[in-house]
Amino acid sequence: MAPETATGTTASKHAGWAELLVCLIVCYAAATVGGIASVTAPEFYRQLVQPAWAPPGWLFGPVWSLLYTLMAISAWLVWRAGGLVGARGALLWFIAQLLCNALWSWLFFAWHRGGLAMADIIVLWLLLLGTLLSFRRLSKLAAWLLVPYLAWVSFAAALNLAVWQANPGLLH
């Protein structure tokens, strides 16, 4: 039987360093799936008519690296707070938004489907909000760690819309 902590919960409910590693691997696997679709993204991004407020292409890699790390830590904190059973619903929200996140790169960069990418990012935003709210029930810190991600996806949605509208010949 697992030893009890001061709060009376069993140690087996608390995710340790191995679980953090799992969360990092899952998040960076999603990043890799999106990255595969984005191999030609720098050239494609330069071809697109951009709004004046569009960030330079080099900024996306560092921002996403930070966001995926924050996502992994956030998921780990939720796992720690509820265990796999108690956090199951919240972690399912998390996985759903992560899948939607990875799909966006394929839609936009690999398949040049601006309209579908716009629909996907709206669904991503909604799934992310659901994730944040479900995480908040288990760990306020975990929810706060998703706020920069929600802000970035909000910005990315506006950019997606602007670029899609400005490039009807390159993005269907």
N, C-alpha and C positions, 0 to 999 in steps of 0.2 A: 504494500500500500504506500502511496506517495506521502511524504511528510507534509504536515499542515504548516501554513504560514501564519503570521500574527493575525491576519484577518479571517483565519479559519478556512480559507480555500486551499486546495491541494496544489502542491508544486507542479503537478503534471498539467495544470490548467494554464500555467504561465509559460509563454513562448520564450525560449532562450536565444542564444546566439545562432544556433543552427537554424532556427525558424527565421531569424533576420536574414540569414544567408538565402533561405528559400524565397523570401519576399524580394530580395535584391535580384535573384536569378529570374524570377517570374517577370518582374518589371523590366529588366534588361533584355529578356527574351522578346517581350512585346516591342521594345525599342529596336531590337535587331530585325524583327519582322517588318516593321515600318521602315527601317533603314535600308533593307534590301530593295524595297519599292522606290527608295529615294536615291539610288545610286546615280541617276542622271539628273537629280533635282537641281544641282547648282547651274547647269547649263540651261535647263528648262526655266528655272526661276529668273535668270537673266533675260530670257526672251520675252517674258511677260510684261505687259504694260502694268506698272505698279502705281498705287497712290503715293503721294508725296510722303506720307507717314509710314510707309512700309519699312521695316527694319532691313539692314543689310543681310544678305544670305548667310554670312559667317556667324551671325548671332544665334541662329536656330540650334545648332549643335550644343553649345554650352548651356543655353537655357533648358533644352530638353534633358540634358544630362542631369542638371540640378533637379528638375521636376521629377524625373523618374526615381532619383534617389529619395526625394521627399515622399513620393508615393509609396515606396518600399518601406520606409520608416513608419509612415502612417499606418499602412496595413499591418505591420509587425506590432505596433502599439495596440491596435484593435485585437489582433490575435492574442496578445498578452493579456489584455483586459478581459476578454470573454472566453478564451480557449476556442478551439475549432467549433465546438458545438454552440456555445453562446454567441459567437461572432459569425456564425454561418451565413445568415442573411446579409449582414454588412459586407462580408467578404465576397458573396455572390454579386452584389452591386458593384464591388470593386473590379471583379473579373470581367463583368459585362462592359464596364466603361473602358477597361484596358483593351478588350477585343475591338471595341468601336474605335478607339484611339489608333490602333495598329491598322485598321481598315482604311482610315482616312488617307494615309500616305499612298496606299495602292490606288484609291479612287482618284486622287488629285495628281500625283506625280507619275505613276506608272500608266494609268488608263486615261488620264486627261479628262476626267468626268467631273467638271466643276459643279454641276447641279447636284449630282449624287454626293459629292464631297460636302456640299453645303448641307444637304439633308442629314448626312452622317454626323457632321459637327454639331448640328442642333440636337440630335439624339445623344451624342456624346455629352453635351452640356447638361442635358436633363439627367442622364445616368450619373454624371459626376455630381450634380446637386443631390441626387438621391443617395449617392455614396457618402458625401459629406454629412448629410443629415443623419444617416444611419450610423456613421462613425462617431458622430457627436454624442450619441446615446451611450457609447462605450468608453470614449476617450476624447475629451475636449481638445487635447493637444493634437491628437490624430486628425481631428476635423480642421484645426487651424493650419496644419501642415499641407492641407489640400487647397487652401485659399489661394496661394500663388498660382497653382495649376488651374483653378477655376477662372482666375483673372486672365491668365494667358490664353486659355481656350476661348474666353469671351473676345479677347483681342483678335485671336486667330479666326474666329467666326466672322468678325467684321472684315478682316483682311481677305478671307476666302470669298466673301460676297463681292467686295470691291474688285478683286482680281478677276473673278469669274465674269462679272458684268463688263469689265474693260477688255476682255480677251475672248470674244465669242468664236473666233476662228481657231483658237488653240485649246479652248476648254468647252466641251459640249455640255 
